[in-house]
Amino acid sequence: MEQLVGVHHHHHHHHSLSPRTPRTPTRAQAQPLLHHLPSNRSRDPQSQIHAAVGRILRATPPFFLVLLAAVYLLASVTIFSAPTPLLRLRGTSPRPLLLSMPAPPPAPEFFELHGGRLRVRLTNVGAAVTSLLAPDKNGVLADVVLGFDSLDPYLNGTSPYFGCIVGRVANRIKNGKFTLNGVQHNLSINNPPNTLHGGFKGFDKTIWEVAEYNKGDNPSITFKYYSKDGEEGYPGDVSVTARYSLLPSATLKLEMEAIPLNKATPISLAQHTYWNLAGHNSGDVLSHSLQIWGSQITPVDQTSIPTGEFMPVSGTPFDFLTGNRIGSRIHQVPGGYDHNYVVDSGEERLGLRHVAKVADPSSSRVLDIWADAPGVQFYTGNFLHGIVGKGGVVYGKHAGLCLETQGFPNAVNQPNFPSIIIQPGEKYRHTMLFEFSTE
């Protein structure tokens, strides 16, 4: 089992970003040519007229002077009011020089959605959920997600993916390489020897634009991001939107969409909130009960890359087909849970499958997750250690759990996994429901 399961380093990676290479100093620019060029009088229309008028005056009777003066004035006005150059092609008009200034990046901000007994706080940094207040059995609200009071950790990369959307491809890609249409693509290796959650600056560390924000009866916010060709090594430009909305049934809905604009590319987004239904400040989640409607996992090697096999969970510590306490068998899983389940056995409703159900015995809060992705990564916050979160609370090991619905890890290199390649003009869609209740 240990060989099969491997050791898991979900978020234990070093940001070895090298400082930018200093730019080579540019050469001194040549001085522009002076405009005071010697005048070529033989080509100057005005001097030609002056010379002609002089010659005519010397040999002209006085009664023609008024007429000549009129002709001279008329010629001057005609020549010098003509557009320059004189020989302009008909139908061509001067084009204004448009300097396309890049739009300033959006400012990082917090936003709030209230409704359906839930209060959600989000940020456009990584389109992240930073706080979610949900009622317990007595109606008492508690914040059930791990996060920070300030935007700094979300911006500077010290957040362990709290609450964010990860992409362009969630989870790991083996050795940061894949081949598509005969071309090998080399990605950022931010979780050696692999790529994790999109690279050094994945979708979680970018500032998304706010495309729409409704605070009324149907509260919602739509974040938009334009991922450029070559970003972190991925091919093609991709337009991405993430819309969070609150439904009357104490449900947070997330609709993610992405459209490749010019090249085929892998796309697999995931929502990476760490949940603690007893409250983010209540310690570990080992007493939470969990049910996952997945009858198989994709076992992994020593670097947490799936081997390509499918392993039935029945009779193993990965079996959550019926509700089970998270802490009851976690010691049998080296390092803790950090595994992709094949979502294959839950009921279906409106095109979404029942993925998981989490319940906290102390508050009776229940979270049901529905989605249309083929897999879900169950992660028990194994690498949380001494992280100072909201209100100065220190988050330790297992302080939260993640249920990240997704395409299978390393699917781009595993032909027997569901494909995550999206063609230009096609639309990637991924919808999730987070339904809160009490039991």
C-alpha positions as CSV (number, residue, x, y, z in Angstrom):
1,M,0.0,0.0,0.0
2,E,2.8,2.4,0.9
3,Q,4.4,1.8,-2.5
4,L,1.0,2.4,-4.2
5,V,0.1,5.4,-2.2
6,G,3.5,7.1,-2.1
7,V,4.5,10.2,-0.1
8,H,2.4,13.3,-0.8
9,H,3.8,16.8,-0.9
10,H,0.7,18.8,-1.9
11,H,1.7,22.3,-1.1
12,H,5.3,21.8,0.1
13,H,7.2,23.6,-2.6
14,H,9.9,26.2,-2.7
15,H,9.4,29.3,-4.7
16,S,12.7,29.4,-6.4
17,L,11.9,32.3,-8.6
18,S,15.2,33.7,-9.9
19,P,15.5,37.5,-9.9
20,R,14.8,39.0,-13.3
21,T,17.8,39.2,-15.6
22,P,19.0,42.9,-15.7
23,R,18.3,44.5,-19.0
24,T,21.3,45.2,-21.3
25,P,21.8,48.9,-21.5
26,T,20.7,50.3,-24.8
27,R,23.1,52.2,-27.0
28,A,23.0,56.0,-27.0
29,Q,20.4,56.9,-29.6
30,A,21.6,58.8,-32.7
31,Q,20.6,62.5,-32.6
32,P,17.7,63.3,-34.9
33,L,18.5,65.2,-38.1
34,L,18.2,69.0,-37.6
35,H,15.2,70.4,-39.4
36,H,17.0,73.5,-40.6
37,L,18.2,72.1,-43.9
38,P,19.5,74.6,-46.5
39,S,16.6,75.9,-48.5
40,N,16.5,74.9,-52.1
41,R,15.1,78.1,-53.6
42,S,14.6,76.6,-57.1
43,R,12.0,74.2,-55.6
44,D,10.3,76.7,-53.3
45,P,6.9,77.6,-54.9
46,Q,6.9,81.0,-53.1
47,S,10.3,82.0,-54.4
48,Q,9.3,80.9,-57.9
49,I,6.3,83.2,-57.8
50,H,8.4,86.1,-56.4
51,A,10.9,85.7,-59.3
52,A,8.2,85.5,-62.0
53,V,6.4,88.6,-60.6
54,G,9.7,90.5,-60.5
55,R,10.3,89.7,-64.2
56,I,6.8,90.6,-65.2
57,L,6.8,93.9,-63.3
58,R,10.0,95.0,-65.0
59,A,8.3,94.7,-68.4
60,T,4.7,95.5,-67.6
61,P,2.7,98.8,-67.9
62,P,1.4,100.1,-64.6
63,F,-2.3,99.5,-65.4
64,F,-1.7,95.7,-65.0
65,L,-0.4,96.1,-61.4
66,V,-3.7,95.6,-59.7
67,L,-4.5,92.5,-61.7
68,L,-1.1,91.0,-61.1
69,A,-1.3,91.7,-57.4
70,A,-4.7,89.8,-57.4
71,V,-3.2,86.9,-59.3
72,Y,-0.3,86.7,-56.9
73,L,-2.5,86.7,-53.8
74,L,-4.7,84.1,-55.3
75,A,-1.8,81.8,-56.2
76,S,-0.2,82.2,-52.8
77,V,-3.5,81.3,-51.0
78,T,-4.1,78.3,-53.2
79,I,-0.7,76.8,-52.9
80,F,-0.2,77.4,-49.1
81,S,-3.7,76.3,-48.1
82,A,-3.4,73.1,-50.0
83,P,-2.8,70.0,-47.9
84,T,0.8,68.9,-47.8
85,P,2.2,67.1,-49.6
86,L,0.7,68.7,-52.7
87,L,0.6,65.4,-54.6
88,R,-1.7,63.5,-52.2
89,L,-3.5,60.5,-53.6
90,R,-7.2,60.9,-53.8
91,G,-9.2,59.1,-51.2
92,T,-6.4,58.8,-48.7
93,S,-6.8,60.5,-45.4
94,P,-4.1,60.8,-42.7
95,R,-4.5,58.0,-40.1
96,P,-4.2,59.2,-36.5
97,L,-1.3,57.5,-34.7
98,L,-3.0,55.3,-32.0
99,L,-0.7,54.4,-29.1
100,S,-2.3,51.4,-27.5
101,M,-1.6,51.8,-23.8
102,P,-2.0,48.6,-21.8
103,A,-5.0,48.8,-19.4
104,P,-3.9,49.2,-15.8
105,P,-4.3,45.9,-13.9
106,P,-7.3,45.8,-11.6
107,A,-6.8,46.8,-8.0
108,P,-6.8,43.9,-5.5
109,E,-10.0,44.2,-3.4
110,F,-12.4,42.3,-1.1
111,F,-16.1,41.8,-2.1
112,E,-19.1,40.5,-0.2
113,L,-22.2,38.5,-1.0
114,H,-25.1,38.2,1.4
115,G,-28.1,36.0,1.0
116,G,-29.8,32.7,1.7
117,R,-28.4,32.6,5.3
118,L,-24.8,32.8,4.1
119,R,-22.3,35.6,4.1
120,V,-19.4,35.2,1.8
121,R,-16.3,37.3,1.4
122,L,-14.2,37.0,-1.7
123,T,-11.2,38.7,-3.4
124,N,-10.3,39.2,-7.1
125,V,-6.8,37.9,-6.2
126,G,-7.1,34.4,-7.4
127,A,-10.9,34.7,-7.5
128,A,-10.7,33.4,-3.9
129,V,-13.2,32.7,-1.1
130,T,-11.7,34.3,2.0
131,S,-14.5,33.9,4.4
132,L,-17.9,32.1,4.6
133,L,-20.3,32.5,7.5
134,A,-22.7,29.6,7.9
135,P,-25.2,28.9,10.7
136,D,-25.0,25.9,13.1
137,K,-28.0,24.0,14.5
138,N,-28.8,27.0,16.7
139,G,-28.5,29.5,14.0
140,V,-25.1,30.7,15.2
141,L,-22.8,31.9,12.4
142,A,-19.2,30.8,12.2
143,D,-16.6,31.4,9.5
144,V,-15.9,27.9,8.1
145,V,-13.0,28.6,5.7
146,L,-9.3,29.1,6.3
147,G,-7.9,32.4,5.1
148,F,-6.3,35.8,5.9
149,D,-7.6,39.2,7.0
150,S,-5.2,41.0,4.6
151,L,-4.7,40.6,0.9
152,D,-0.9,40.5,1.3
153,P,-0.5,36.7,1.7
154,Y,-2.8,36.1,-1.4
155,L,-0.7,38.5,-3.4
156,N,2.8,37.5,-2.4
157,G,2.5,33.8,-2.7
158,T,2.7,32.8,1.0
159,S,-0.9,31.6,1.0
160,P,-1.1,27.7,0.7
161,Y,-3.8,28.1,-2.0
162,F,-6.4,29.2,0.5
163,G,-9.8,29.5,-1.1
164,C,-8.5,30.3,-4.7
165,I,-9.2,29.0,-8.1
166,V,-6.2,27.1,-9.4
167,G,-5.3,26.7,-13.1
168,R,-4.6,26.7,-16.0
169,V,-4.3,23.0,-14.9
170,A,-5.0,22.0,-11.3
171,N,-2.9,19.4,-9.5
172,R,0.3,17.9,-10.9
173,I,1.8,17.4,-14.3
174,K,4.7,14.9,-14.4
175,N,8.1,16.6,-14.9
176,G,6.3,19.7,-16.1
177,K,6.1,18.4,-19.6
178,F,3.5,17.3,-22.1
179,T,3.3,16.9,-25.9
180,L,0.3,18.3,-27.8
181,N,-0.1,18.1,-31.6
182,G,3.6,17.0,-31.9
183,V,4.9,19.9,-29.9
184,Q,6.5,19.4,-26.5
185,H,5.6,22.1,-23.9
186,N,7.8,22.7,-20.9
187,L,6.1,24.2,-17.9
188,S,7.4,25.9,-14.8
189,I,8.7,23.3,-12.2
190,N,7.3,24.8,-9.0
191,N,6.9,21.5,-7.1
192,P,10.0,19.6,-8.1
193,P,10.2,17.5,-10.2
194,N,6.6,18.4,-11.2
195,T,4.4,21.4,-12.0
196,L,1.6,22.0,-9.4
197,H,-1.5,24.1,-9.8
198,G,-0.5,26.0,-12.9
199,G,3.1,27.0,-12.0
200,F,4.8,29.8,-10.1
201,K,2.2,32.3,-11.0
202,G,-0.9,30.3,-11.7
203,F,-4.5,31.7,-11.7
204,D,-4.4,31.8,-7.9
205,K,-1.8,34.6,-7.8
206,T,-3.2,36.8,-10.6
207,I,-5.6,39.7,-10.1
208,W,-8.8,39.0,-11.9
209,E,-11.0,41.7,-13.4
210,V,-14.5,42.1,-11.9
211,A,-16.8,41.7,-14.9
212,E,-20.1,41.9,-13.0
213,Y,-21.1,42.4,-9.3
214,N,-24.7,42.1,-8.2
215,K,-25.6,42.9,-4.6
216,G,-29.4,42.7,-4.9
217,D,-31.9,39.8,-4.5
218,N,-29.7,37.4,-6.4
219,P,-26.2,38.2,-5.2
220,S,-23.3,37.2,-7.5
221,I,-19.9,38.3,-8.7
222,T,-18.2,37.4,-11.9
223,F,-14.4,37.4,-12.1
224,K,-12.6,37.4,-15.5
225,Y,-9.0,36.6,-16.4
226,Y,-7.2,36.6,-19.7
227,S,-4.4,34.0,-19.7
228,K,-1.8,34.8,-22.4
229,D,-0.1,32.4,-24.8
230,G,3.1,31.0,-23.1
231,E,2.1,31.9,-19.6
232,E,3.9,29.4,-17.3
233,G,4.7,27.5,-20.5
234,Y,1.1,26.8,-21.5
235,P,0.1,27.2,-25.2
236,G,-2.5,29.7,-26.5
237,D,-4.6,32.6,-25.2
238,V,-7.5,31.6,-22.9
239,S,-10.4,33.7,-21.7
240,V,-11.5,32.5,-18.3
241,T,-14.6,33.5,-16.1
242,A,-15.6,32.4,-12.6
243,R,-19.1,33.3,-11.4
244,Y,-20.0,32.9,-7.7
245,S,-23.6,33.3,-6.8
246,L,-25.7,32.7,-3.6
247,L,-28.9,30.7,-4.0
248,P,-31.8,31.0,-1.6
249,S,-31.1,27.4,-0.3
250,A,-28.0,28.4,1.7
251,T,-25.9,27.3,-1.4
252,L,-22.8,28.9,-2.9
253,K,-22.7,28.2,-6.7
254,L,-19.6,28.4,-8.7
255,E,-19.6,28.4,-12.5
256,M,-16.2,28.3,-14.2
257,E,-15.7,28.7,-18.0
258,A,-12.7,28.9,-20.2
259,I,-12.4,29.4,-24.0
260,P,-9.0,28.8,-25.8
261,L,-8.9,31.6,-28.5
262,N,-6.2,30.3,-30.9
263,K,-4.5,27.0,-29.8
264,A,-5.5,23.7,-28.3
265,T,-4.5,23.6,-24.6
266,P,-5.1,21.6,-21.4
267,I,-7.6,23.3,-19.0
268,S,-8.6,21.9,-15.7
269,L,-9.7,24.4,-13.0
270,A,-10.3,23.6,-9.3
271,Q,-11.7,25.5,-6.4
272,H,-9.2,25.2,-3.5
273,T,-11.1,26.2,-0.3
274,Y,-10.0,24.6,3.0
275,W,-13.1,23.8,5.0
276,N,-13.5,23.5,8.8
277,L,-17.2,23.2,9.6
278,A,-16.6,23.8,13.3
279,G,-15.1,27.2,12.5
280,H,-11.7,28.1,11.0
281,N,-10.4,28.7,14.5
282,S,-11.5,25.4,16.0
283,G,-8.4,23.2,15.6
284,D,-8.2,20.1,13.3
285,V,-10.9,18.5,11.1
286,L,-10.2,14.8,12.2
287,S,-13.5,14.5,14.0
288,H,-15.4,15.6,10.8
289,S,-17.3,12.8,9.1
290,L,-16.9,12.4,5.3
291,Q,-18.6,10.6,2.5
292,I,-17.1,10.6,-1.0
293,W,-19.1,9.0,-3.8
294,G,-16.0,7.6,-5.5
295,S,-15.4,3.9,-5.7
296,Q,-11.8,4.2,-7.0
297,I,-8.7,6.3,-6.5
298,T,-5.9,6.9,-9.0
299,P,-2.9,5.6,-7.0
300,V,0.3,7.7,-7.1
301,D,4.1,7.2,-7.2
302,Q,6.7,8.7,-4.8
303,T,6.3,12.2,-6.3
304,S,2.4,12.1,-6.2
305,I,2.0,11.5,-9.9
306,P,-0.7,8.9,-10.7
307,T,0.6,5.6,-12.0
308,G,-2.3,5.4,-14.5
309,E,-4.0,2.6,-12.6
310,F,-7.3,2.6,-10.9
311,M,-7.6,1.1,-7.4
312,P,-10.9,0.2,-5.7
313,V,-11.2,1.8,-2.3
314,S,-13.2,-1.0,-0.8
315,G,-11.3,-2.5,2.2
316,T,-8.7,0.3,2.3
317,P,-8.3,3.4,4.4
318,F,-9.5,5.4,1.3
319,D,-13.1,4.0,1.5
320,F,-15.5,6.8,2.3
321,L,-18.4,5.3,0.3
322,T,-20.3,5.4,3.6
323,G,-19.7,8.3,6.0
324,N,-16.6,7.8,8.1
325,R,-14.6,9.9,10.6
326,I,-11.6,11.4,8.8
327,G,-9.3,10.7,11.7
328,S,-10.3,7.1,12.1
329,R,-7.8,5.7,9.5
330,I,-5.6,8.6,8.5
331,H,-2.6,7.1,10.4
332,Q,-2.7,4.3,7.8
333,V,-2.1,6.7,5.0
334,P,1.5,7.9,5.0
335,G,1.5,11.8,5.2
336,G,-2.3,12.0,5.3
337,Y,-4.9,12.1,2.5
338,D,-4.0,13.8,-0.7
339,H,-5.6,11.6,-3.4
340,N,-7.8,11.9,-6.5
341,Y,-11.1,10.0,-6.3
342,V,-13.0,8.9,-9.4
343,V,-16.5,10.5,-9.0
344,D,-18.6,7.6,-10.2
345,S,-21.3,6.6,-7.7
346,G,-23.2,9.6,-6.6
347,E,-26.7,10.5,-7.7
348,E,-27.1,13.0,-10.5
349,R,-29.2,16.2,-10.4
350,L,-29.4,18.9,-13.1
351,G,-26.2,17.6,-14.8
352,L,-24.2,17.6,-11.5
353,R,-23.1,14.6,-9.5
354,H,-23.2,14.3,-5.7
355,V,-19.4,14.3,-4.9
356,A,-19.1,14.5,-1.2
357,K,-20.8,15.2,2.1
358,V,-18.9,16.6,5.1
359,A,-20.5,16.8,8.6
360,D,-19.1,18.3,11.8
361,P,-20.6,16.6,15.0
362,S,-19.9,19.6,17.3
363,S,-22.0,22.2,15.3
364,S,-24.1,19.8,13.2
365,R,-23.1,21.8,10.1
366,V,-23.2,19.8,6.9
367,L,-21.7,20.6,3.5
368,D,-22.8,18.8,0.4
369,I,-20.7,19.3,-2.7
370,W,-22.1,18.7,-6.2
371,A,-20.1,19.1,-9.5
372,D,-19.7,17.9,-13.0
373,A,-15.9,17.1,-13.0
374,P,-14.7,13.5,-13.3
375,G,-12.5,13.6,-10.2
376,V,-12.1,15.1,-6.7
377,Q,-8.9,15.6,-4.8
378,F,-9.4,14.9,-1.1
379,Y,-6.6,16.7,0.9
380,T,-6.3,17.0,4.7
381,G,-4.0,20.0,5.0
382,N,-1.0,17.8,5.7
383,F,1.5,20.6,5.2
384,L,-0.2,23.4,7.2
385,H,2.2,24.4,9.9
386,G,2.2,27.5,12.0
387,I,0.3,29.7,9.4
388,V,-1.1,32.8,11.0
389,G,-4.6,33.3,9.6
390,K,-7.7,35.4,10.3
391,G,-7.8,37.0,13.8
392,G,-4.3,35.8,14.5
393,V,-5.4,32.1,14.6
394,V,-2.6,29.7,14.0
395,Y,-3.5,27.0,11.5
396,G,-1.7,23.7,12.1
397,K,-1.7,20.3,10.4
398,H,-5.1,19.1,9.4
399,A,-6.7,22.5,10.3
400,G,-8.9,22.3,7.1
401,L,-9.8,19.8,4.4
402,C,-10.1,20.4,0.7
403,L,-12.4,18.7,-1.8
404,E,-11.1,19.9,-5.1
405,T,-13.3,18.7,-8.0
406,Q,-11.1,18.5,-11.1
407,G,-9.8,16.6,-14.1
408,F,-7.5,13.8,-13.1
409,P,-3.9,14.8,-12.1
410,N,-1.4,14.4,-15.0
411,A,-4.3,13.6,-17.4
412,V,-2.4,15.4,-20.2
413,N,0.2,12.5,-20.1
414,Q,-2.2,9.6,-19.3
415,P,-4.1,8.5,-22.4
416,N,-6.5,6.4,-20.3
417,F,-7.6,9.4,-18.2
418,P,-10.5,11.6,-19.4
419,S,-8.9,14.2,-21.7
420,I,-8.5,17.8,-20.5
421,I,-7.5,19.2,-23.9
422,I,-9.8,22.0,-25.1
423,Q,-9.8,23.1,-28.8
424,P,-10.0,26.7,-29.9
425,G,-13.6,27.8,-29.9
426,E,-14.7,25.0,-27.6
427,K,-15.8,25.9,-24.1
428,Y,-14.5,24.3,-20.9
429,R,-17.2,24.3,-18.2
430,H,-17.0,23.3,-14.6
431,T,-19.9,23.9,-12.1
432,M,-19.9,23.3,-8.4
433,L,-22.5,23.7,-5.7
434,F,-21.7,24.1,-2.0
435,E,-24.9,23.3,-0.1
436,F,-25.0,24.1,3.6
437,S,-27.5,22.6,6.1
438,T,-27.6,21.2,9.6
439,E,-28.4,17.7,10.8
